[in-house]
Amino acid sequence: MNAMTDIPSQGSEGPEVIPVTAMFNPQIMMAGSALVALLLISFIFLLTRRRTSSKGTALLLVGPPDAGKTSVMSQTAFGQPWQTQTSMQINMSAVTLSPKKMFPVIDIPGHPRLRGQFTEHLPSSKAVAFVVDSSTISRNAAAVAEHLHLVLHALTSLPPSQHQPALLILAHKSDLLKATASSQNTHTLAINRVKTILERELEKRRASQSGGINIEGLGDEGESTELGGLQCGEKEGASFKFDEWEGGEIIFLGTSVLQNGSAKEGSSNGLESLQQWLQDNM
């Protein structure tokens, strides 16, 4: 028996071939355009998130030794100050302002050999708080101004592509000042005191640099005396003023912390101005 094989006749049609032009009908082109648009939007969204995150989220606490940085951190994060001593290592914690608002706080030691570590954390910082002991500023003004000069120089030296953190100067331990008849608010008294003294000392440093004179107290730890960051854009002959600093706005806040536990209900804890700024800006 011969095997029977179905062989198509010459008159039968072969497989249907779809013309290439048929693949570009309006419906397919519309779907392809929508897909491309979706991918583009996703790319832009991811790029925007990356740029936003590059602005930093942390609060960086810097300043001379014994200024009260660690107490500010513990009071802000935990509601009460720790029993502290001069820090020789970086302290880190987290501050929760609300269920949806939390940020890290980084406390940099003020020792001359360690204080430069703050530059490593600038990219991740949204704000830098320079803490000053307002009760002793008149005795160590030159050293405090030197430290602040390093911070001003670092901020103004950031590349244009990097977000510059906000700069706060905390006139701390204001509770140790005695209010005068003209200024009953110790926070205001502390701010005016710190601002006036530091402007005077920074002007000395700027004048010394412009005159080619080495600045006393700077360079003891091998640091360069050729630091920038004191440009004010003022008229020739005018002195350094924080309000005219070319690096941006500088916010002064008067602060203090409790020495014996948490504040009683309804009483002040000394950090209200800082906490309000953090609530509004972090």
Contacts in CASP RR format, 6 or more apart in sequence:
PFRMAT RR
TARGET T0000
AUTHOR 0000-0000-0000
METHOD contacts of the structure
MODEL  1
MNAMTDIPSQGSEGPEVIPVTAMFNPQIMMAGSALVALLLISFIFLLTRR
RTSSKGTALLLVGPPDAGKTSVMSQTAFGQPWQTQTSMQINMSAVTLSPK
KMFPVIDIPGHPRLRGQFTEHLPSSKAVAFVVDSSTISRNAAAVAEHLHL
VLHALTSLPPSQHQPALLILAHKSDLLKATASSQNTHTLAINRVKTILER
ELEKRRASQSGGINIEGLGDEGESTELGGLQCGEKEGASFKFDEWEGGEI
IFLGTSVLQNGSAKEGSSNGLESLQQWLQDNM
8 14 0 8 1.000
54 123 0 8 1.000
54 162 0 8 1.000
54 163 0 8 1.000
55 126 0 8 1.000
55 163 0 8 1.000
56 123 0 8 1.000
56 124 0 8 1.000
56 125 0 8 1.000
56 126 0 8 1.000
56 163 0 8 1.000
56 165 0 8 1.000
57 103 0 8 1.000
57 104 0 8 1.000
57 124 0 8 1.000
57 126 0 8 1.000
57 282 0 8 1.000
58 103 0 8 1.000
58 104 0 8 1.000
58 105 0 8 1.000
58 106 0 8 1.000
58 121 0 8 1.000
58 124 0 8 1.000
58 125 0 8 1.000
58 126 0 8 1.000
59 95 0 8 1.000
59 103 0 8 1.000
59 104 0 8 1.000
59 105 0 8 1.000
59 106 0 8 1.000
59 125 0 8 1.000
59 126 0 8 1.000
59 127 0 8 1.000
59 129 0 8 1.000
59 278 0 8 1.000
59 282 0 8 1.000
60 105 0 8 1.000
60 106 0 8 1.000
60 108 0 8 1.000
60 118 0 8 1.000
60 121 0 8 1.000
60 122 0 8 1.000
60 125 0 8 1.000
60 127 0 8 1.000
60 128 0 8 1.000
60 129 0 8 1.000
60 165 0 8 1.000
61 69 0 8 1.000
61 72 0 8 1.000
61 73 0 8 1.000
61 105 0 8 1.000
61 106 0 8 1.000
61 107 0 8 1.000
61 108 0 8 1.000
61 129 0 8 1.000
61 131 0 8 1.000
62 69 0 8 1.000
62 108 0 8 1.000
62 110 0 8 1.000
62 115 0 8 1.000
62 118 0 8 1.000
62 128 0 8 1.000
62 129 0 8 1.000
62 130 0 8 1.000
62 131 0 8 1.000
62 147 0 8 1.000
62 151 0 8 1.000
63 69 0 8 1.000
63 108 0 8 1.000
63 110 0 8 1.000
63 115 0 8 1.000
63 130 0 8 1.000
63 131 0 8 1.000
63 132 0 8 1.000
63 144 0 8 1.000
63 147 0 8 1.000
63 148 0 8 1.000
63 151 0 8 1.000
64 110 0 8 1.000
64 132 0 8 1.000
64 133 0 8 1.000
64 140 0 8 1.000
64 143 0 8 1.000
64 144 0 8 1.000
64 147 0 8 1.000
65 86 0 8 1.000
65 87 0 8 1.000
65 109 0 8 1.000
65 110 0 8 1.000
65 111 0 8 1.000
66 86 0 8 1.000
66 133 0 8 1.000
67 110 0 8 1.000
67 131 0 8 1.000
67 132 0 8 1.000
67 133 0 8 1.000
67 172 0 8 1.000
68 84 0 8 1.000
68 131 0 8 1.000
68 133 0 8 1.000
68 172 0 8 1.000
68 173 0 8 1.000
68 257 0 8 1.000
69 87 0 8 1.000
69 107 0 8 1.000
69 108 0 8 1.000
69 110 0 8 1.000
69 131 0 8 1.000
70 82 0 8 1.000
70 84 0 8 1.000
70 87 0 8 1.000
70 91 0 8 1.000
70 107 0 8 1.000
71 81 0 8 1.000
71 82 0 8 1.000
71 84 0 8 1.000
71 257 0 8 1.000
72 129 0 8 1.000
72 131 0 8 1.000
72 170 0 8 1.000
72 172 0 8 1.000
72 255 0 8 1.000
72 257 0 8 1.000
72 271 0 8 1.000
72 274 0 8 1.000
73 91 0 8 1.000
73 93 0 8 1.000
73 105 0 8 1.000
73 107 0 8 1.000
74 80 0 8 1.000
74 81 0 8 1.000
74 82 0 8 1.000
74 84 0 8 1.000
74 93 0 8 1.000
75 81 0 8 1.000
75 257 0 8 1.000
75 258 0 8 1.000
75 269 0 8 1.000
75 271 0 8 1.000
76 95 0 8 1.000
76 105 0 8 1.000
76 271 0 8 1.000
76 274 0 8 1.000
76 275 0 8 1.000
76 278 0 8 1.000
77 93 0 8 1.000
77 94 0 8 1.000
77 95 0 8 1.000
77 105 0 8 1.000
78 93 0 8 1.000
79 262 0 8 1.000
79 269 0 8 1.000
80 258 0 8 1.000
80 261 0 8 1.000
80 262 0 8 1.000
81 257 0 8 1.000
81 258 0 8 1.000
81 259 0 8 1.000
81 261 0 8 1.000
86 109 0 8 1.000
86 111 0 8 1.000
87 107 0 8 1.000
87 109 0 8 1.000
87 110 0 8 1.000
88 109 0 8 1.000
88 111 0 8 1.000
88 114 0 8 1.000
89 109 0 8 1.000
89 114 0 8 1.000
90 106 0 8 1.000
90 107 0 8 1.000
90 108 0 8 1.000
90 109 0 8 1.000
90 117 0 8 1.000
91 106 0 8 1.000
91 107 0 8 1.000
92 104 0 8 1.000
92 105 0 8 1.000
92 106 0 8 1.000
92 107 0 8 1.000
93 104 0 8 1.000
93 105 0 8 1.000
93 107 0 8 1.000
94 102 0 8 1.000
94 103 0 8 1.000
94 104 0 8 1.000
94 105 0 8 1.000
95 102 0 8 1.000
95 103 0 8 1.000
95 104 0 8 1.000
95 105 0 8 1.000
95 278 0 8 1.000
95 282 0 8 1.000
96 102 0 8 1.000
97 103 0 8 1.000
97 278 0 8 1.000
97 279 0 8 1.000
97 282 0 8 1.000
101 279 0 8 1.000
101 282 0 8 1.000
103 126 0 8 1.000
103 278 0 8 1.000
103 282 0 8 1.000
104 124 0 8 1.000
106 121 0 8 1.000
106 125 0 8 1.000
108 114 0 8 1.000
108 115 0 8 1.000
108 116 0 8 1.000
108 117 0 8 1.000
108 118 0 8 1.000
108 121 0 8 1.000
109 115 0 8 1.000
109 117 0 8 1.000
110 147 0 8 1.000
112 220 0 8 1.000
112 221 0 8 1.000
113 221 0 8 1.000
115 147 0 8 1.000
115 150 0 8 1.000
116 150 0 8 1.000
118 128 0 8 1.000
118 151 0 8 1.000
118 154 0 8 1.000
119 154 0 8 1.000
122 128 0 8 1.000
122 154 0 8 1.000
122 155 0 8 1.000
122 158 0 8 1.000
122 162 0 8 1.000
122 165 0 8 1.000
123 162 0 8 1.000
125 165 0 8 1.000
126 165 0 8 1.000
126 166 0 8 1.000
126 281 0 8 1.000
126 282 0 8 1.000
127 165 0 8 1.000
127 166 0 8 1.000
127 167 0 8 1.000
127 168 0 8 1.000
127 278 0 8 1.000
127 281 0 8 1.000
127 282 0 8 1.000
128 151 0 8 1.000
128 155 0 8 1.000
128 165 0 8 1.000
128 166 0 8 1.000
128 167 0 8 1.000
128 168 0 8 1.000
129 168 0 8 1.000
129 169 0 8 1.000
129 170 0 8 1.000
129 274 0 8 1.000
130 147 0 8 1.000
130 148 0 8 1.000
130 151 0 8 1.000
130 167 0 8 1.000
130 168 0 8 1.000
130 169 0 8 1.000
130 170 0 8 1.000
131 170 0 8 1.000
131 172 0 8 1.000
132 144 0 8 1.000
132 169 0 8 1.000
132 170 0 8 1.000
132 171 0 8 1.000
132 172 0 8 1.000
132 194 0 8 1.000
132 198 0 8 1.000
133 172 0 8 1.000
133 173 0 8 1.000
134 171 0 8 1.000
134 172 0 8 1.000
134 173 0 8 1.000
134 174 0 8 1.000
134 176 0 8 1.000
134 177 0 8 1.000
134 190 0 8 1.000
134 193 0 8 1.000
134 194 0 8 1.000
134 254 0 8 1.000
135 173 0 8 1.000
135 176 0 8 1.000
135 177 0 8 1.000
137 144 0 8 1.000
137 193 0 8 1.000
137 194 0 8 1.000
137 197 0 8 1.000
137 198 0 8 1.000
138 193 0 8 1.000
138 197 0 8 1.000
141 197 0 8 1.000
141 198 0 8 1.000
141 200 0 8 1.000
141 201 0 8 1.000
142 201 0 8 1.000
142 216 0 8 1.000
142 217 0 8 1.000
143 217 0 8 1.000
144 198 0 8 1.000
144 201 0 8 1.000
145 198 0 8 1.000
145 201 0 8 1.000
145 202 0 8 1.000
145 204 0 8 1.000
145 205 0 8 1.000
146 205 0 8 1.000
146 215 0 8 1.000
146 217 0 8 1.000
146 218 0 8 1.000
148 169 0 8 1.000
148 198 0 8 1.000
148 202 0 8 1.000
149 202 0 8 1.000
149 205 0 8 1.000
149 218 0 8 1.000
149 227 0 8 1.000
149 228 0 8 1.000
149 229 0 8 1.000
149 230 0 8 1.000
150 223 0 8 1.000
150 227 0 8 1.000
151 167 0 8 1.000
152 228 0 8 1.000
152 229 0 8 1.000
152 230 0 8 1.000
152 245 0 8 1.000
152 247 0 8 1.000
153 227 0 8 1.000
153 228 0 8 1.000
153 229 0 8 1.000
155 164 0 8 1.000
155 165 0 8 1.000
155 167 0 8 1.000
155 229 0 8 1.000
155 247 0 8 1.000
156 228 0 8 1.000
156 229 0 8 1.000
156 231 0 8 1.000
156 246 0 8 1.000
156 247 0 8 1.000
157 228 0 8 1.000
157 229 0 8 1.000
158 164 0 8 1.000
164 247 0 8 1.000
164 248 0 8 1.000
166 249 0 8 1.000
166 251 0 8 1.000
166 281 0 8 1.000
167 248 0 8 1.000
167 249 0 8 1.000
167 250 0 8 1.000
167 251 0 8 1.000
168 250 0 8 1.000
168 251 0 8 1.000
168 252 0 8 1.000
168 253 0 8 1.000
168 274 0 8 1.000
168 277 0 8 1.000
169 194 0 8 1.000
169 195 0 8 1.000
169 198 0 8 1.000
169 242 0 8 1.000
169 250 0 8 1.000
169 251 0 8 1.000
169 252 0 8 1.000
169 253 0 8 1.000
170 253 0 8 1.000
170 254 0 8 1.000
170 255 0 8 1.000
170 274 0 8 1.000
171 187 0 8 1.000
171 190 0 8 1.000
171 191 0 8 1.000
171 193 0 8 1.000
171 194 0 8 1.000
171 195 0 8 1.000
171 252 0 8 1.000
171 253 0 8 1.000
171 254 0 8 1.000
171 255 0 8 1.000
172 190 0 8 1.000
172 254 0 8 1.000
172 255 0 8 1.000
172 256 0 8 1.000
172 257 0 8 1.000
173 190 0 8 1.000
173 256 0 8 1.000
174 186 0 8 1.000
174 187 0 8 1.000
174 189 0 8 1.000
174 190 0 8 1.000
174 254 0 8 1.000
174 255 0 8 1.000
174 256 0 8 1.000
175 186 0 8 1.000
175 256 0 8 1.000
175 270 0 8 1.000
176 256 0 8 1.000
177 186 0 8 1.000
177 189 0 8 1.000
177 190 0 8 1.000
177 193 0 8 1.000
178 186 0 8 1.000
179 185 0 8 1.000
179 186 0 8 1.000
179 189 0 8 1.000
180 189 0 8 1.000
183 189 0 8 1.000
183 192 0 8 1.000
186 256 0 8 1.000
187 253 0 8 1.000
187 254 0 8 1.000
187 255 0 8 1.000
187 256 0 8 1.000
187 273 0 8 1.000
188 254 0 8 1.000
190 254 0 8 1.000
191 252 0 8 1.000
191 253 0 8 1.000
191 254 0 8 1.000
194 252 0 8 1.000
195 242 0 8 1.000
195 252 0 8 1.000
198 242 0 8 1.000
199 239 0 8 1.000
199 240 0 8 1.000
199 241 0 8 1.000
199 242 0 8 1.000
202 230 0 8 1.000
202 240 0 8 1.000
203 239 0 8 1.000
203 240 0 8 1.000
204 215 0 8 1.000
205 215 0 8 1.000
205 218 0 8 1.000
205 230 0 8 1.000
206 230 0 8 1.000
206 240 0 8 1.000
208 214 0 8 1.000
208 215 0 8 1.000
209 215 0 8 1.000
209 225 0 8 1.000
209 226 0 8 1.000
209 227 0 8 1.000
209 228 0 8 1.000
209 230 0 8 1.000
214 225 0 8 1.000
215 225 0 8 1.000
218 225 0 8 1.000
218 227 0 8 1.000
219 225 0 8 1.000
229 246 0 8 1.000
229 247 0 8 1.000
230 240 0 8 1.000
231 245 0 8 1.000
231 246 0 8 1.000
231 247 0 8 1.000
232 238 0 8 1.000
232 240 0 8 1.000
232 241 0 8 1.000
232 244 0 8 1.000
232 245 0 8 1.000
232 246 0 8 1.000
233 244 0 8 1.000
233 246 0 8 1.000
234 241 0 8 1.000
234 244 0 8 1.000
238 244 0 8 1.000
242 250 0 8 1.000
242 252 0 8 1.000
243 250 0 8 1.000
251 277 0 8 1.000
253 273 0 8 1.000
253 274 0 8 1.000
253 277 0 8 1.000
254 273 0 8 1.000
254 274 0 8 1.000
255 270 0 8 1.000
255 271 0 8 1.000
255 273 0 8 1.000
255 274 0 8 1.000
256 270 0 8 1.000
256 271 0 8 1.000
257 269 0 8 1.000
257 270 0 8 1.000
257 271 0 8 1.000
258 269 0 8 1.000
258 270 0 8 1.000
262 269 0 8 1.000
263 269 0 8 1.000
263 270 0 8 1.000
END
